[in-house]
Amino acid sequence: MRKTKEQKELAVKRYLSGESATAVISEIGISRSALYLWVKQFREVQKDKGNVISIVSYKRLQGKVKRL
């Protein structure tokens, strides 16, 4: 079963706040590699002037700019 964006973000936040990967993946029923992929996707990055954006959002915006 596919997970919603909100479910993915919650799993990532739990993991990044110190909960073990084993606990997170066993509770929501995903693979360890899926969790690590989500962490990579949702990790926040600093951009100019202190703005914070997730990698997923940044790539989505890049695509929009290219289409303009």
C-alpha angles and dihedrals in degrees: 000000000000118000123228122242089253092053090050093049091049091051091050092048091050091050095045091048090062106271112138119258089233092058094047097046095044093050097049097032104240135127123262090243090054091054092049090048090053091049089054092047097047100038110123121237129198116240132182118318094013096292114151123214135165119246090242092054092045093053091046090054091048089056091051091050091051090053093054 
